């Protein structure tokens, strides 16, 4: 079927645009399946493809220092600590690599839910979240944290937004957790009314499958 957004597509271009439109409205796979009259497995396949393109887009549009993390798109780590960085009023997030997790764990008091860890540098991340223990680790001194309060408030705001979205997806596997995390970053940094056209543009440049 002719579809410039999907290679060897079995659905029409109009139907795919409808999926993207509903996805940009932040509807669930179940809701999209009901509204499009498509099989839920089919919808999930397309949504995963869309999220993969979004993660790739984030990897190439983020500040240059983050570019070496693009390998996580295909090989996510087995740990789930999330690093955050604010740059020009946007917030960037990623899962920490195993060696980065080790650096954090070796310097943190595991009985504290809030910890300042100065002298540790992890690729420009300024804040680390442990979603399971609900722990926040600031990669700076307490004084520096207070001096850059606005930046940290933006990161806190992003994580509140991301956490509320991620909690909708119960039991996310690590292989898909990063895709959902990068989707949160994408939604947070782009105006919601622009998402539909931007997603179509991203996928038009690199069709699914």
VENLIN-V483498 format. One record per backbone hydrogen bond with DSSP energy under -0.5 kcal/mol. NH is the residue of the N-H (numbers start at 0). CO is the residue of the C=O. If there is no record, write none. Layout:
BEGIN
NH & CO
NH & CO
END
This chain:
BEGIN
5 & 2
6 & 207
8 & 0
8 & 5
12 & 1
15 & 11
16 & 12
17 & 13
18 & 14
19 & 15
20 & 16
21 & 17
22 & 18
23 & 19
24 & 20
25 & 22
26 & 21
31 & 27
32 & 28
33 & 29
34 & 30
35 & 31
36 & 32
37 & 32
42 & 38
43 & 39
44 & 40
45 & 41
46 & 42
47 & 43
48 & 44
49 & 45
50 & 46
51 & 47
52 & 48
53 & 49
54 & 50
55 & 51
56 & 52
57 & 53
58 & 54
59 & 55
60 & 56
61 & 57
65 & 62
66 & 63
68 & 65
69 & 66
71 & 68
72 & 69
73 & 70
74 & 70
81 & 128
82 & 80
82 & 93
83 & 126
84 & 91
86 & 89
89 & 86
91 & 84
93 & 82
95 & 80
99 & 96
100 & 96
101 & 97
102 & 98
103 & 99
104 & 100
105 & 101
106 & 103
107 & 103
107 & 104
109 & 107
111 & 108
114 & 135
116 & 114
116 & 137
119 & 116
120 & 118
121 & 119
124 & 121
125 & 83
126 & 83
127 & 136
128 & 81
129 & 134
130 & 79
130 & 128
133 & 129
134 & 129
135 & 112
136 & 127
137 & 114
137 & 135
138 & 125
138 & 136
139 & 137
144 & 140
145 & 141
146 & 142
147 & 143
148 & 145
151 & 147
152 & 148
153 & 149
154 & 150
155 & 151
156 & 152
157 & 153
158 & 154
159 & 155
160 & 156
161 & 157
162 & 158
163 & 159
164 & 160
165 & 161
166 & 162
167 & 164
168 & 165
169 & 167
171 & 168
175 & 172
176 & 172
177 & 173
179 & 175
180 & 176
181 & 177
182 & 178
183 & 179
184 & 180
185 & 181
186 & 182
187 & 183
188 & 184
189 & 185
193 & 190
194 & 190
194 & 191
197 & 193
198 & 194
199 & 195
200 & 196
201 & 197
202 & 198
203 & 199
204 & 200
205 & 201
207 & 4
END
